[in-house]
Amino acid sequence: MKFQPRASHFIDGEYVEDTNGTAIEVIYPATGEVIARLHSATPAIVEQALNSAKNAQAAWAALSGTERGRILRRASDIMRERNYDLSVLETHDTGKPIQETTVADATSGADALEYFGGLAASLTGEHIPLGGGDFVYTIREALGVCVGIGAWNYPTQIACWKGAPALACGNTMVFKPSETTPLSALKVAEILVEAGAPKGVYNVIQGYGDVGASLVTDPRVAKVSLTGSVPTGRKVYAAAADGMKHVTMELGGKSPMIVFDDADIENAVSGAILGNFYSSGQVCSNGTRVFVQKSIKEAFLKRLSERLDHAKIGDPMDENVSFGPMVSENQMNIALGYIEKGKAEGARLIYGGERIDRDGYFLQPTVFADVTDNMTIAREEIFGPVMSVLDFETEEEVMARANDTEFGLAAGVFTNDLTRAHRIVAGFEAGTCYINTYNLAPVEAPFGGSKMSGVGRENSKLAINHFSEMKTVYVSMNDVEAPY
Ligand code: NAD
C-alpha cells in the first residue's frame, strides 16, 4: 500500500509498532479503498510515549530559545520543500482536493513552525522594581509534557499548531491524531527529527478516544490541547480539571455570517462559499448560518446558485477539482441526516441535497433558504457542505439572533457601512470575527472560540501564554523586617 507508514507510532525518534492494538483502517474518501492499516496504541505504547516525552523535556527546555527556534525553522523549510508530497498524503488521508491541500495544510503547518521558531528566542520574563532596591523578576518556564489531540479536518495543520508553540516554549509533546486521519502527523514527527529535534521531543501515537482519554489523565501530563467537538471537549476538560492541568480547547461552532443590503454581493457570496463549502464544509469556523437582509435575499440566492454551478466536483487529485468528498461514510451520513431534517422541518432546499452517484463519499454542496432560528439545521453543527440561509430585516434583530447559540467560535459581517461593521463585531459573542471576508486563520493572529466553542487561543503570541507559565522570584536587597 502506497501510503502505508513504516509503523503506526513515532516514539523517541523512531517508528514503533505494537500489533496488539486495535486495527485502524485508513480509507481514501474519494474511492473508499483502504490505503493503510495501523494499530491503536496499547497501554505499553502510551507508556513508552509518555516516558520518552518526560525524559526528553528537561534537556530540551535547557537549550537556548535560539537553538530550539532554529530546529523549528529548519523543520518549516523541510515542510515547504516537501509541500507537494505532503499534500498528496493529506489529500488521501482527508479527501480534500489537492488544490486546497497544497495551499492550506503543510504550508499552514510550516507557517506555525516558522512563526514560533522565530519567537522562541524572545520568550523571557520581566524585571519588576519594587522600590528601595528590592525587585521581582519572572522566569518564563515550560509546562512540561503536553498532549495534543487532533480532529480529522486539518491533520497536518493541527499537529503543527499545537506542536510548534509547545516546543518553542521548551515543552515536549505526545500528539494523538484523529483515528480517521492518522498519517500526516507521523510525517511532522519525522521532519522534526530530521531538522534536529532530539528524540522524544515530539511523539505521535495513534488511537481512538480511549487512547486520548488515557493520555489526558496521566499524571506526567501538564497540559492538554484538544481540537474536536464540544461533547469531546466537555469530557477532556473535565478529566484535565481533575489533575488541575492546563487546557486549550478548540471546539465546534455554528457561526453566523450577516450580509447587509449595502454589501458587495459578489464578495458576500464568495465569503459564504468559503465559509460553507471549502473542505466540503468540514471547517470548525464555518459561517453556516447566513443571515441575508430580506431586500437582497433573492438576488443573493440566485448569484450563489450560479456560482455553485462552477464548483468542480470530482477526483481530489485533479488540480482543477475544487470540491471533494467528505472525510468518511459516517460523516457523509451525518450530513445526509441533517439534510433530511432540514426538509422535514420545512426549510426550502434550493441547491444540492443529494449524495453524488460515484465511488467515495461525495455530497452535493447544499443550500437551504427560508431557514428559521429553531430548525435543527440552524442550531446544530453539521460539519458538512450544508448552508442555511436565514432572512432578517433590522440590525438589532439580527444581532440578537446571531448570538442566540451556545457556540461562539467565529462570526462575520458583510457591509460597506464602516461604523455598522465595527458595531456588529463589537456585539458578536465569538472569538474570531471577520469584516467583509471569511475563514482566514493566519498564524500571526489569535484563533479560538468563546462560549461552548472553546478555551484559550491558538496561534499568535497569545499561544505562548498557553504553553508556558511564569515563576515569580522576589529579591530583597535590604534587611528582612519581622514583627518579633
Ligand atoms: P471528535 O471530538 O470526535 O474527536 C476529536 C479527537 O478527540 C479525536 O482525536 C478523538 O479520537 C479524540 N477523543 C474522542 N473522545 C475522547 C476522549 N474521551 N478523551 C480524549 N480524546 C478523545 O471530533 P472530530 O469529529 O474528529 O472533529 C470534528 C470536530 O472538531 C467538529 O466539532 C469541529 O468543529 C471541531 N474542530 C474544531 C476546530 C477549532 O479549531 N476550533 C478545528 C477543527 C475541528
Residues whose N, C-alpha, C, O or C-beta is under 5 A from the ligand:
A	BS01	NAD	I149 G150 A151 W152 K176 P177 S178 E179 G207 Y208 G209 G212 A213 T227 G228 S229 V230 T232 K235 V236 E250 L251 G252 G253 C284 S453
